[in-house]
Every structure is written in C-alpha cells, then in structure tokens.
Amino acid sequence: MADPVPQYLAHRLTAGRAVAWTVVAVAVLAAVDIVRSGEAGTSVQGLLAAAAISLLAYDLGLRPGVLEEVDGVCVRNPVRTTVIPWSSVTNVDVTDVMRVHTADTVVRCFAVPRRRPRPQRPALGLGRPPSDFGFSQYAAPATKSAHPSGPAVSRCDTVAARLRDLAQAAPRAAGQPPPQARVARDAAGTLAAAAVLLVLAAVL
C-alpha cells in the first residue's frame, strides 16, 4: 500500500494579517466617505496616503507566508520569494523568527515570528490553597490522578518541527536544484506604487 500523500499547509501571519486587513478596510471606508461627501477634490492628499498605506499593508501583512509544496518550501517575505527544495533543507530552527537552513544559506521566514506561549496562570487566588478563603480542601478522587502539564509549545516551534519532518521524509536525489531567491514582482510593484503615491501626497 502506497504511503499517503501529506497534506501541505500554508503558514501565514496571524495578528499581522488581521492588522493589515483592518488597515485596508479603514482606508477603503475613509476613501468612500470622502468621495460621498464631495470633498475628493480637497482631500486628494488623504486619498493618496490611504492608498499607499493599503499597499504597504499588503506587503507587510498579507503577502508573507511559508508555503509547503510538493517539491519544496516557498518562503514569501515582504520583498523576496525563496523556493527551497526539500532535499536541500538541512535544518529548521527558531530564533526571533523561524529559519530554514541549506548547505549554503539561511532563509529567515518573516511570516512565522517567534511568540512566547501564554504562561499557565494558576487558579483563583494565584495558587493559594482554598482554605485561605474559607473553603474546605478535598483530596482529588483516586480515579483522577493529576498530571502536570508540559511546557507550552509556540506556533513557531510547531511549524519548524513540521518542516523538519517533511524535509527528512523527502527523497534525496542527486543533482537537486539549489534554492532560488528572487525579488517578487508583486512586492516590488506595490512598493514602487506606494512610494509614488506618498511623493504625490507630499507634493500636492
């Protein structure tokens, strides 16, 4: 029986995407309000600035991602896109962001930043026994043994471990192409457009 084909996932910013969509929505609503009020002629600077901020929100919040693919992993950072074959991945670790290592380079993944997991908060009273509050303290039932919970694992560490597993499971073929990095056309276009709009907003 053939091994099941793994389900490939896309890992993107979480809070960053929410902030980016909020910025875009606010900019669109502000532009619609200006146009409806008939003040578009006197608010050109505001419209241009709103459009520029929306483009920057795309590059910084919506575009970044780490995409698992059949042949490798695609790292989409705000400006660059790097495609790394699975057989070229030597390690995946975590510093301030997740990093994918090859024999010749290290690719930082903007879309998977390190966030410390929320600390385990103690129960009512910050860990003080119930007797301090006038309640009786009963022993736990014998059938329910208390097991201390292990340390929480961050999303960044979980994604890194998943990529390591996928890289180890990939076949190692001779002559595998090296990682390919390039400036993304969509990112370069939006950055250039945002710069032009900001210049126009400052000049007008």
N, C-alpha and C positions, 0 to 999 in steps of 0.2 A: 504494500500500500504506500503510495507516494506521500511524502511529508506535506502537510497543509501549507498553503501559501500564507505567509504572515500578513497581517493587516497593517498597512503602512499608514502612519499618522502625520498630521501637520501640527507642529508646536509653535504657537504664536504668543505674542504679548497678551497678558490678561488685563491688568489695570491700564496699561498703555493704550490698548485698543479702545477700552471704554472711554478714556480721556480723549482720544483722537476723534471718536465718533461724536462725543459731546461738543468738542470744538467745532467740528464741521456742521453739526446741527444748529448750534448757536449762530455761526456765521451765516448760514443759509437763512435762518429766521430773521436775522438782523437785516440782511440784504432785501428780503421780501418786504419787511416793514418799511424800509427806506423807499423802495420803489412804489409801494402802495400809498405812502404819504405824499408822493410827488416831490420829494426832496432829493431825488437821484442826482440832479444837476449840481446841487450844492454839497453833496456828500460823496463825491467821487473818490476822495482820499480814503474814506472809511470803507467803501466797497472794494477798492483795490487792496487795502490792507487785509480785509476779511478773506478775500480770495487767496492772497499769499499765505495767510496763516493756515487755511484749509489745505493747501498744497504741502506745506511743511508738516502738517498733522498726518498726511498720508505717508510721507517718507519716514517719519519718526515713530508713528504708532501703528499704522495699518500694513505697511509693506513688510516689515521684518518678520521672518519666520524660519523655522528649521523643518524642512520637508523631507520625510522619509520616502525614498523612491526605490524601484526595483534594483537599479544598478548602483545606487549610492545615496548620499545625503546631500541635499541642496540647502545651503546656508544663505538666506537672504538678509543682508544687513541694510541699513538705510541707503547706502550708495552702491555697494558692491554685491555681486552674487557669486558664490563659490560652489562648484559641484565637485564632490569628493567621492570617488568610487569606494564601495565598502571594503574592497581588498586593500585600499591604500590607508585605511584608518588604523593607526597603531594604538591610540588610546583616546579616551574622552574623560576629561576631568572638569573640576569646578573650582574657580577662584572667585572673582567678583561676578563673572559670567561663566557659562559653560564654554569649554574649549574643545575643539576637535583637532587631534594631533595626527600628522602624517610623518613620513620619514624626513621631509624637507621643510615643513611649515606648520604653523599653529593657527587655526581659524577660530576667532572669537565669535560667539553667537549672541548678537545683540538681543534677539528675541527671547532668550532664556536667561534672564539675570538671576543672581543668587538672592533669595529672600529667606531669612531665618524663619523657621516654622514658629507658629504661635506657641508661647510657653504654656505648659499644662497648669492651669490655675487650680488651686486647691478648692475644696468645697467651702460652704458657708463658714465664716469665721477664720478664714485664712489658715486652715489646718488645725485650729484649736479643737479640742475634744468637745463633744456635745454636752458633757457635764458642766462645762464652763458657762453654759447658757441655761442651766436648769433642766436639761433633758437627760433622761436615762440613756446609758450607753449599753446597747445589747451586742452580744457576740454575733458574728456572722454565722449563718446556717452552715452546718457541716458539709452540705452538698454543694455549696458555692464557695470555692476557695478563691481567695483574692490573688490575682496575678498582676504583678507590677507591669505597667505598660512600658514598652520600649521607647527609646527616643524617637521623636517625630522626624520624619524624613521630608526634606524640602522637595518641591516640584523639580528644581534644577537637578538635584541628585538622582531623582527618579528617571528623568529624561536621559541623563548621562548614562545610567546603568542600562537603559533600554537600547541606546545606540551602541554601546559596547557589545551587548548580546547580539544585535543584528550584524555588527561587523565580524564578530567571531564566527557566526553561522554562515557567513558568505563564503563561497568558494574562492580559493586563491589561485588565480590564473596568471600565467607568465605574460609579460607584456601588457599589463594593465595600464591604461592611460593615467597620467598624473592628474592631480586636482586642477581644475580650470577655474580661474578667477577673472572676472571682468566687471567693468563698470556697467551697471544696469541702465538701459535706455530710459525706462520709465522714471527711475530716480533722478537721472541727470536732467531729463526734460522737465520734471516738476520743480527741481531746484532752480533751474535756469528761469523758468516761468515765474517762480516766486520772487527771485531776485529782480527781474524786470518790473514786476508789479510793485514791489517795495520802492524801487527807484522812482517809478512814475508817481507813486503816492507821496513821496518826499518832494518831488519837483513841482507837482501841480498845486 
